[in-house]
Amino acid sequence: MKLRRFKIKPKISRFEMELKIACAIRETEGMFGKAKVRLHAAYVAANGRIVIDIFDPVGEYIATKLTEMLIKDYGENSFTIERVEYESYPRI
């Protein structure tokens, strides 16, 4: 399992964080279709962190779009991204 773990700086509110995720998912639906996104997209957002499963192109696209939006709206220093790989599903 491949994940991207975003750590968001406190200046970005939970509401703004959820809004950016929703926008990234909408853009992904436009690229892959709503059904494919519903079947393949997986993420968790809590406590200033967002974890996205990037096992397939749907998750990769969501992570890419989210990264682009965060850079554009808040700057490159407003978050960090950690690459995580697991043999099985971790506790998040």
C-alpha positions in Angstrom: 0.0 0.0 0.0 1.3 3.4 -1.0 0.2 6.5 0.9 0.9 10.2 0.9 0.7 11.8 4.3 0.2 15.6 4.3 0.9 17.6 7.4 -0.8 20.9 7.2 0.4 24.0 9.1 -2.0 25.4 11.6 -2.7 28.6 9.5 -4.9 26.4 7.3 -8.3 25.8 9.0 -10.0 22.4 9.0 -12.8 23.9 6.8 -10.2 25.0 4.2 -8.5 21.7 4.3 -11.8 19.8 3.7 -12.7 22.2 0.9 -9.4 21.6 -0.8 -9.9 17.8 -0.6 -13.4 18.2 -2.0 -12.1 20.3 -4.9 -9.3 17.7 -5.6 -11.9 14.9 -5.7 -14.2 16.9 -8.0 -11.4 17.4 -10.4 -10.5 13.7 -10.2 -14.1 12.9 -11.0 -13.9 15.0 -14.1 -10.8 13.0 -15.2 -11.8 9.5 -14.3 -15.6 9.6 -13.8 -17.6 9.6 -10.6 -18.0 5.9 -10.3 -14.3 5.1 -10.6 -13.5 7.8 -8.0 -16.1 6.4 -5.6 -14.7 2.9 -6.0 -11.0 3.8 -5.8 -10.5 6.9 -3.7 -9.5 6.6 -0.1 -8.4 9.3 2.3 -8.5 10.3 5.9 -8.3 13.9 7.2 -7.9 14.8 10.9 -5.8 16.9 13.2 -4.0 18.8 10.5 -3.2 15.7 8.6 -4.4 14.2 5.4 -3.6 10.7 4.3 -4.4 9.6 0.7 -4.1 6.1 -0.7 -2.1 6.4 -4.0 -2.2 2.7 -4.9 -3.8 3.5 -8.3 -4.0 6.5 -10.7 -7.2 7.8 -9.0 -5.4 8.3 -5.7 -2.3 9.7 -7.4 -4.4 12.2 -9.2 -6.2 13.3 -6.0 -2.8 13.8 -4.2 -1.4 15.7 -7.2 -4.4 18.0 -7.4 -4.4 18.6 -3.6 -0.7 19.4 -3.8 -1.2 21.9 -6.6 -4.0 23.7 -4.8 -2.1 23.9 -1.5 1.0 25.3 -3.2 -1.1 27.8 -5.2 -3.2 29.0 -2.3 -0.9 28.8 0.7 2.7 28.4 -0.6 5.1 25.5 -0.6 6.0 26.0 3.1 2.4 25.6 4.3 2.6 21.8 4.4 4.8 18.8 4.1 4.3 15.4 2.3 5.6 12.1 3.6 5.8 9.0 1.4 4.7 5.9 3.2 4.6 2.3 2.1 3.1 -0.6 4.0 2.8 -4.3 3.3 -0.7 -4.2 4.8 -3.2 -1.6 5.9 -1.9 0.5 8.8 -3.8 2.1 11.6 -4.3 5.7 10.7 
